[in-house]
Structures are given as C-alpha cells and as structure tokens.
Amino acid sequence: MSMEKEEELTRVEKTRILEKELILYNHMMSETLDVFLANEISNYPIFVAHQQELEIGILLSDREKVSGNWTIHLSTLEEFSSKQIISQEKIIDFKATYKSPETYLCVFVLSELGAQFYFLPRIPRPKKMD
C-alpha cells in the first residue's frame, strides 16, 4: 500500500473516531440549540469543538470539568465573520452549504486533522411517557 493511501486511510479512521466522540455531545448541543433558535439569536449557529484554549462564543462544556475529550462552545456565523474565521467572500458559500439547524448540528472542529466543518444529524431524544 502506498504512503498516500495509508495516510488517507488513517485520516478516514480519525474522522470516524472524531464523529463517534462528538455523538456524546449531541443531546446537550441539541437542547442548547433549541433554546438558541427559540430566542432567534442567529440563523447560523455554529458549535466549536476543540481541545486547546480558545476564546469564542459561549462555553457549554469544558473537557477539563466533564468526562469527554472535547470542549464545546456555541458561536454564530456573525462572530466567525467578525473574527475573520470566515472571510466576507466565503459567507455566501457558507450559507449555501449550511444545513437546517432543525435537523443538523453545525460543528466547527479544531483537531489534529485541521479545522473542519461537520454537519452532524441531530439525534432525537426519546419522548417521555406520561
């Protein structure tokens, strides 16, 4: 197997592991997102998952204080634009690819794989029986 194929395989494996780890935060992010959307704060909420010091958005979960590998913040496209994480030229493209927050969680992940956006399907909570 070529070195390039091995690197790609490793990248795919790391991406799968990352997505499995982020599932652990799905319900917390979904509940927070429901409140965020109900208050009409932004049409483009963005969760930020990272493992280093980072000042952005609102802290939701600190990996130093809870079990889990990720610190999670909630931000917005507007903040990403003002901090120039997304350039003005890319905002239209971002909005075009952004998936409905009713169905997906937009997560900006800073990891050894680099900085990437993921759209993770929201996992519905089981309905409580009366």
MOHUTA-V976624 format. One record per residue. SS is DSSP state (a for helix, b for strand, c for the rest). NEAR is the number of other ideal C-beta (glycine too) atoms within 12 Angstrom. Layout:
# MOHUTA-V976624
ss | near
SS | NEAR
SS | NEAR
This chain:
# MOHUTA-V976624
ss | near
c | 9
c | 8
a | 9
a | 10
a | 11
a | 12
a | 14
a | 15
a | 15
a | 17
a | 19
a | 15
a | 15
a | 20
a | 21
a | 16
a | 20
a | 29
a | 26
a | 17
a | 25
a | 36
a | 24
c | 23
c | 37
a | 30
a | 22
a | 26
a | 37
a | 30
a | 21
a | 29
a | 35
a | 21
a | 18
a | 28
a | 23
a | 13
c | 13
c | 11
c | 23
c | 24
c | 18
c | 31
b | 39
b | 42
b | 42
b | 40
b | 43
b | 32
c | 21
c | 17
c | 13
c | 23
c | 14
c | 28
c | 31
b | 25
b | 23
b | 33
b | 30
c | 19
c | 23
c | 14
c | 11
c | 16
c | 12
c | 22
c | 23
c | 37
b | 30
b | 40
b | 33
b | 38
b | 34
b | 34
a | 30
a | 22
a | 24
a | 32
a | 22
a | 16
c | 19
c | 13
c | 25
c | 28
c | 14
a | 15
a | 10
a | 18
a | 21
a | 14
a | 14
a | 26
a | 19
a | 10
a | 18
c | 28
c | 22
c | 17
c | 33
c | 19
c | 17
b | 25
b | 41
b | 39
b | 39
b | 38
b | 35
b | 26
b | 26
c | 17
c | 23
b | 14
b | 20
b | 23
b | 29
b | 31
b | 23
b | 31
b | 21
c | 29
c | 19
c | 13
c | 13
c | 7
c | 6
c | 5
c | 4
c | 3
